[in-house]
Protein backbone atom coordinates (compact mmCIF):
# COMPACT_ATOMS: atom_id res chain seq x y z
CA UNK A 1 0.00 0.00 0.00
CA UNK A 2 2.84 2.36 0.81
CA UNK A 3 4.57 1.62 -2.46
CA UNK A 4 1.27 2.33 -4.14
CA UNK A 5 1.01 5.69 -2.44
CA UNK A 6 4.57 6.59 -3.36
CA UNK A 7 3.98 6.20 -7.07
CA UNK A 8 1.65 9.19 -6.93
CA UNK A 9 4.46 11.44 -5.79
CA UNK A 10 6.15 12.87 -8.84
CA UNK A 11 9.70 14.27 -8.77
CA UNK A 12 8.42 17.83 -8.42
CA UNK A 13 6.21 16.73 -5.56
CA UNK A 14 9.29 15.46 -3.74
CA UNK A 15 10.79 18.90 -4.29
CA UNK A 16 7.63 20.48 -2.87
CA UNK A 17 7.77 18.15 0.12
CA UNK A 18 11.41 19.00 0.69
CA UNK A 19 10.81 22.74 0.44
CA UNK A 20 7.76 22.46 2.67
CA UNK A 21 9.70 20.54 5.32
CA UNK A 22 12.53 23.06 5.21
CA UNK A 23 9.99 25.85 5.53
CA UNK A 24 8.39 24.22 8.57
CA UNK A 25 11.78 23.60 10.21
CA UNK A 26 12.81 27.19 9.54
CA UNK A 27 9.53 28.51 10.98
CA UNK A 28 9.92 26.36 14.07
CA UNK A 29 13.50 27.42 14.66
CA UNK A 30 12.77 31.13 14.26
CA UNK A 31 9.48 31.22 16.12
CA UNK A 32 10.27 28.85 18.95
CA UNK A 33 13.69 30.09 19.88
CA UNK A 34 12.99 32.80 22.38
CA UNK A 35 15.43 35.61 22.92
CA UNK A 36 18.09 34.77 25.37
CA UNK A 37 17.85 37.06 28.32
CA UNK A 38 20.35 39.81 29.06
CA UNK A 39 19.20 41.08 32.40
CA UNK A 40 17.40 39.92 35.50
CA UNK A 41 14.97 42.14 37.38
CA UNK A 42 14.56 41.22 41.01
CA UNK A 43 11.53 42.60 42.76
CA UNK A 44 10.69 42.55 46.42
CA UNK A 45 7.34 43.70 47.73
CA UNK A 46 6.38 44.93 44.27
CA UNK A 47 9.31 47.32 43.99
CA UNK A 48 12.42 46.74 41.96
CA UNK A 49 15.08 45.53 44.36
CA UNK A 50 17.90 45.23 41.85
CA UNK A 51 18.49 44.97 38.14
CA UNK A 52 21.49 42.81 37.38
CA UNK A 53 23.14 41.70 34.16
CA UNK A 54 23.49 37.95 33.68
CA UNK A 55 27.19 38.06 32.87
CA UNK A 56 29.03 37.79 36.18
CA UNK A 57 28.01 34.76 38.24
CA UNK A 58 26.77 35.84 41.62
CA UNK A 59 24.44 35.17 44.52
CA UNK A 60 22.00 37.82 45.66
CA UNK A 61 20.16 37.80 48.95
CA UNK A 62 16.73 39.40 48.80
CA UNK A 63 14.87 40.17 52.02
CA UNK A 64 11.11 39.64 52.18
CA UNK A 65 8.46 39.44 54.89
CA UNK A 66 9.21 35.75 55.58
CA UNK A 67 12.96 35.91 55.40
CA UNK A 68 15.71 35.85 52.84
CA UNK A 69 15.35 34.51 49.29
CA UNK A 70 18.58 33.65 47.57
CA UNK A 71 18.89 34.20 43.84
CA UNK A 72 21.81 32.73 42.01
CA UNK A 73 23.07 33.73 38.61
CA UNK A 74 25.31 31.33 36.75
CA UNK A 75 26.37 31.01 33.12
CA UNK A 76 23.76 33.51 31.87
CA UNK A 77 20.98 31.69 33.67
CA UNK A 78 19.21 32.64 36.86
CA UNK A 79 17.24 30.77 39.47
CA UNK A 80 15.86 31.17 42.93
CA UNK A 81 18.20 28.99 44.91
CA UNK A 82 16.37 29.08 48.20
CA UNK A 83 13.28 30.71 49.61
CA UNK A 84 11.38 30.55 52.88
CA UNK A 85 8.00 30.02 51.17
CA UNK A 86 6.24 26.83 52.32
CA UNK A 87 5.55 25.28 48.89
CA UNK A 88 8.79 26.19 47.17
CA UNK A 89 7.17 26.66 43.76
CA UNK A 90 9.65 29.29 42.64
CA UNK A 91 12.63 27.20 43.70
CA UNK A 92 11.34 24.15 41.90
CA UNK A 93 10.87 26.18 38.75
CA UNK A 94 14.61 25.86 38.26
CA UNK A 95 16.81 27.77 35.89
CA UNK A 96 15.40 30.61 33.84
CA UNK A 97 17.18 31.42 30.62
CA UNK A 98 14.88 33.07 28.11
CA UNK A 99 13.57 36.58 28.04
CA UNK A 100 10.11 36.83 29.54
CA UNK A 101 10.53 33.93 31.94
CA UNK A 102 9.59 34.74 35.49
CA UNK A 103 9.66 33.02 38.87
CA UNK A 104 7.42 34.28 41.66
CA UNK A 105 7.73 33.54 45.34
CA UNK A 106 4.40 34.91 46.43
CA UNK A 107 4.53 34.40 50.18
CA UNK A 108 7.86 36.12 50.38
CA UNK A 109 6.86 38.72 47.75
CA UNK A 110 10.01 38.15 45.72
CA UNK A 111 10.08 37.80 41.97
CA UNK A 112 12.78 37.16 39.42
CA UNK A 113 12.12 38.20 35.84
CA UNK A 114 14.42 37.86 32.86
CA UNK A 115 14.35 40.39 30.07
CA UNK A 116 16.05 40.56 26.70
CA UNK A 117 17.02 43.63 24.77
CA UNK A 118 13.44 44.20 23.77
CA UNK A 119 10.58 43.91 26.18
CA UNK A 120 8.03 41.35 25.08
CA UNK A 121 4.37 41.69 25.81
CA UNK A 122 2.57 38.94 27.56
CA UNK A 123 -1.11 38.33 27.97
CA UNK A 124 -1.12 40.03 31.36
CA UNK A 125 -0.01 43.44 30.23
CA UNK A 126 -1.48 43.37 26.75
CA UNK B 1 -53.72 33.20 -6.73
CA UNK B 2 -51.97 31.63 -9.59
CA UNK B 3 -49.35 29.05 -9.11
CA UNK B 4 -46.12 30.22 -10.57
CA UNK B 5 -43.22 28.07 -11.44
CA UNK B 6 -39.78 29.49 -11.36
CA UNK B 7 -37.63 27.63 -13.74
CA UNK B 8 -33.92 28.15 -13.65
CA UNK B 9 -32.00 27.12 -16.68
CA UNK B 10 -29.15 25.03 -15.45
CA UNK B 11 -26.26 23.80 -17.46
CA UNK B 12 -24.40 20.55 -17.15
CA UNK B 13 -21.62 22.48 -15.47
CA UNK B 14 -24.00 23.79 -12.82
CA UNK B 15 -25.02 20.23 -12.05
CA UNK B 16 -21.43 19.16 -11.85
CA UNK B 17 -20.59 22.02 -9.48
CA UNK B 18 -23.58 21.23 -7.30
CA UNK B 19 -22.72 17.55 -7.21
CA UNK B 20 -19.09 18.12 -6.28
CA UNK B 21 -19.97 20.78 -3.70
CA UNK B 22 -22.38 18.29 -2.13
CA UNK B 23 -19.60 15.70 -1.88
CA UNK B 24 -17.32 18.33 -0.32
CA UNK B 25 -20.06 19.24 2.15
CA UNK B 26 -20.45 15.60 3.09
CA UNK B 27 -16.73 15.40 3.83
CA UNK B 28 -16.92 18.62 5.89
CA UNK B 29 -19.69 17.14 8.02
CA UNK B 30 -17.77 13.88 8.36
CA UNK B 31 -14.69 15.78 9.40
CA UNK B 32 -16.47 17.77 12.08
CA UNK B 33 -17.01 14.47 13.88
CA UNK B 34 -13.26 13.94 14.16
CA UNK B 35 -11.94 15.35 17.42
CA UNK B 36 -9.07 17.80 17.01
CA UNK B 37 -6.23 18.27 19.50
CA UNK B 38 -6.07 22.00 18.81
CA UNK B 39 -8.76 24.22 17.32
CA UNK B 40 -7.77 24.83 13.72
CA UNK B 41 -5.85 21.61 13.21
CA UNK B 42 -8.15 19.74 10.85
CA UNK B 43 -7.42 17.38 7.98
CA UNK B 44 -9.41 19.48 5.51
CA UNK B 45 -10.85 16.46 3.71
CA UNK B 46 -13.14 18.63 1.59
CA UNK B 47 -10.06 19.93 -0.17
CA UNK B 48 -9.62 16.51 -1.76
CA UNK B 49 -12.72 17.34 -3.78
CA UNK B 50 -11.32 20.76 -4.72
CA UNK B 51 -8.11 19.11 -5.94
CA UNK B 52 -9.95 16.57 -8.05
CA UNK B 53 -12.23 19.22 -9.54
CA UNK B 54 -9.21 21.39 -10.29
CA UNK B 55 -7.48 18.58 -12.14
CA UNK B 56 -10.60 17.52 -14.02
CA UNK B 57 -12.58 20.64 -14.78
CA UNK B 58 -10.24 23.54 -14.19
CA UNK B 59 -9.83 26.35 -11.74
CA UNK B 60 -13.16 28.11 -12.28
CA UNK B 61 -15.19 25.07 -11.32
CA UNK B 62 -12.87 24.36 -8.40
CA UNK B 63 -13.38 27.90 -7.10
CA UNK B 64 -17.16 27.50 -7.33
CA UNK B 65 -17.09 24.19 -5.51
CA UNK B 66 -14.76 25.41 -2.80
CA UNK B 67 -16.61 28.66 -2.08
CA UNK B 68 -20.03 27.01 -2.26
CA UNK B 69 -18.80 24.46 0.22
CA UNK B 70 -17.67 27.21 2.60
CA UNK B 71 -20.96 29.12 2.40
CA UNK B 72 -23.28 26.11 2.43
CA UNK B 73 -21.21 24.46 5.14
CA UNK B 74 -21.52 27.53 7.35
CA UNK B 75 -25.30 27.51 6.84
CA UNK B 76 -25.36 23.86 7.73
CA UNK B 77 -23.39 24.37 10.95
CA UNK B 78 -25.10 27.66 11.74
CA UNK B 79 -21.95 29.73 11.74
CA UNK B 80 -22.57 31.89 8.68
CA UNK B 81 -20.86 35.30 9.15
CA UNK B 82 -19.28 34.23 12.43
CA UNK B 83 -15.50 34.29 12.93
CA UNK B 84 -15.36 30.60 12.04
CA UNK B 85 -16.96 31.33 8.70
CA UNK B 86 -14.47 34.08 7.90
CA UNK B 87 -11.63 31.79 8.86
CA UNK B 88 -12.86 29.18 6.38
CA UNK B 89 -13.47 31.81 3.75
CA UNK B 90 -10.06 33.42 4.02
CA UNK B 91 -8.36 30.01 4.01
CA UNK B 92 -10.32 28.84 0.99
CA UNK B 93 -9.80 32.10 -0.90
CA UNK B 94 -6.04 32.16 -0.40
CA UNK B 95 -5.84 28.47 -1.32
CA UNK B 96 -7.69 29.17 -4.56
CA UNK B 97 -5.38 32.07 -5.38
CA UNK B 98 -2.33 29.87 -4.85
CA UNK B 99 -3.92 27.00 -6.80
CA UNK B 100 -4.53 29.39 -9.70
CA UNK B 101 -0.76 29.68 -9.95
CA UNK B 102 0.14 26.14 -8.94
CA UNK B 103 -2.04 24.52 -11.60
CA UNK B 104 0.34 25.85 -14.24
CA UNK B 105 3.27 23.90 -12.83
CA UNK B 106 4.44 21.38 -15.42
CA UNK B 107 2.16 18.33 -15.15
CA UNK B 108 5.01 15.99 -15.89
CA UNK B 109 6.75 16.86 -12.64
CA UNK B 110 4.06 18.18 -10.34
CA UNK B 111 0.85 16.42 -9.36
CA UNK B 112 -2.01 16.83 -6.89
CA UNK B 113 0.39 16.31 -3.98
CA UNK B 114 2.20 19.55 -4.78
CA UNK B 115 -1.06 21.39 -5.37
CA UNK B 116 -2.38 20.12 -2.08
CA UNK B 117 0.69 21.12 -0.07
CA UNK B 118 0.79 24.62 -1.54
CA UNK B 119 -2.93 25.04 -0.99
CA UNK B 120 -2.64 23.82 2.61
CA UNK B 121 0.08 26.34 3.38
CA UNK B 122 -1.98 29.07 1.71
CA UNK B 123 -5.02 28.00 3.72
CA UNK B 124 -3.27 28.31 7.04
CA UNK B 125 -1.70 31.61 5.96
CA UNK B 126 -5.13 33.03 5.17
CA UNK B 127 -6.47 31.86 8.50
CA UNK B 128 -3.56 33.21 10.50
CA UNK B 129 -3.96 36.56 8.75
CA UNK B 130 -7.60 36.80 9.81
CA UNK B 131 -6.73 35.66 13.32
CA UNK B 132 -3.96 38.20 13.63
CA UNK B 133 -5.61 41.15 11.90
CA UNK B 134 -9.01 40.72 13.44
CA UNK B 135 -9.48 38.16 16.19
CA UNK B 136 -6.29 38.03 18.26
CA UNK B 137 -4.00 40.93 17.34
CA UNK B 138 -1.21 39.63 19.51
CA UNK B 139 2.26 38.46 18.57
CA UNK B 140 1.80 35.45 20.86
CA UNK B 141 -0.05 33.54 18.15
CA UNK B 142 3.30 33.23 16.37
CA UNK B 143 4.06 30.39 18.78
CA UNK B 144 1.25 28.37 17.20
CA UNK B 145 2.42 28.83 13.61
CA UNK B 146 4.92 25.93 13.63
CA UNK B 147 2.16 23.57 14.80
CA UNK B 148 -0.23 24.75 12.10
CA UNK B 149 2.49 24.64 9.44
CA UNK B 150 3.40 21.07 10.38
CA UNK B 151 -0.25 20.08 10.24
CA UNK B 152 -0.58 21.78 6.85
CA UNK B 153 2.38 19.85 5.46
CA UNK B 154 1.18 16.49 6.78
CA UNK B 155 -2.50 16.86 5.90
CA UNK B 156 -1.64 18.53 2.61
CA UNK B 157 0.47 15.55 1.60
CA UNK B 158 -2.12 13.01 2.72
CA UNK B 159 -4.99 14.80 0.96
CA UNK B 160 -2.93 15.13 -2.19
CA UNK B 161 -2.17 11.41 -2.14
CA UNK B 162 -5.82 10.56 -1.63
CA UNK B 163 -6.83 12.84 -4.50
CA UNK B 164 -4.16 11.37 -6.81
CA UNK B 165 -5.12 7.85 -5.92
CA UNK B 166 -8.81 8.55 -6.35
CA UNK B 167 -8.26 10.00 -9.80
CA UNK B 168 -6.29 6.90 -10.78
CA UNK B 169 -9.14 4.64 -9.77
CA UNK B 170 -11.76 6.82 -11.41
CA UNK B 171 -9.73 6.96 -14.62
CA UNK B 172 -9.56 3.20 -14.79
CA UNK B 173 -13.24 2.83 -13.96
CA UNK B 174 -14.36 5.42 -16.48
CA UNK B 175 -12.27 4.21 -19.38
CA UNK B 176 -15.02 2.40 -21.31
CA UNK B 177 -17.48 5.25 -20.84
CA UNK B 178 -17.22 8.64 -22.43
CA UNK B 179 -17.72 10.70 -19.30
CA UNK B 180 -18.29 9.42 -15.86
CA UNK B 181 -18.53 11.78 -12.91
CA UNK B 182 -15.90 11.17 -10.31
HADDOCK unambig.tbl for C-alpha pairs under 7 A between the chains (distance, minus, plus):
assign (segid A and resid 5 and name CA) (segid B and resid 161 and name CA) 6.55 0.50 0.50
assign (segid A and resid 8 and name CA) (segid B and resid 161 and name CA) 6.51 0.50 0.50
assign (segid A and resid 8 and name CA) (segid B and resid 164 and name CA) 6.20 0.50 0.50
assign (segid A and resid 8 and name CA) (segid B and resid 165 and name CA) 6.98 0.50 0.50
assign (segid A and resid 9 and name CA) (segid B and resid 113 and name CA) 6.60 0.50 0.50
assign (segid A and resid 10 and name CA) (segid B and resid 109 and name CA) 5.54 0.50 0.50
assign (segid A and resid 10 and name CA) (segid B and resid 110 and name CA) 5.90 0.50 0.50
assign (segid A and resid 10 and name CA) (segid B and resid 111 and name CA) 6.40 0.50 0.50
assign (segid A and resid 11 and name CA) (segid B and resid 109 and name CA) 5.52 0.50 0.50
assign (segid A and resid 12 and name CA) (segid B and resid 109 and name CA) 4.64 0.50 0.50
assign (segid A and resid 12 and name CA) (segid B and resid 110 and name CA) 4.77 0.50 0.50
assign (segid A and resid 13 and name CA) (segid B and resid 110 and name CA) 5.44 0.50 0.50
assign (segid A and resid 13 and name CA) (segid B and resid 111 and name CA) 6.58 0.50 0.50
assign (segid A and resid 13 and name CA) (segid B and resid 113 and name CA) 6.05 0.50 0.50
assign (segid A and resid 13 and name CA) (segid B and resid 114 and name CA) 4.97 0.50 0.50
assign (segid A and resid 16 and name CA) (segid B and resid 114 and name CA) 5.83 0.50 0.50
assign (segid A and resid 20 and name CA) (segid B and resid 153 and name CA) 6.59 0.50 0.50
assign (segid A and resid 24 and name CA) (segid B and resid 146 and name CA) 6.37 0.50 0.50
assign (segid A and resid 24 and name CA) (segid B and resid 149 and name CA) 5.99 0.50 0.50
assign (segid A and resid 24 and name CA) (segid B and resid 150 and name CA) 6.17 0.50 0.50
assign (segid A and resid 27 and name CA) (segid B and resid 146 and name CA) 5.91 0.50 0.50
assign (segid A and resid 28 and name CA) (segid B and resid 146 and name CA) 5.04 0.50 0.50
assign (segid A and resid 31 and name CA) (segid B and resid 142 and name CA) 6.50 0.50 0.50
assign (segid A and resid 31 and name CA) (segid B and resid 143 and name CA) 6.09 0.50 0.50
assign (segid A and resid 32 and name CA) (segid B and resid 143 and name CA) 6.40 0.50 0.50
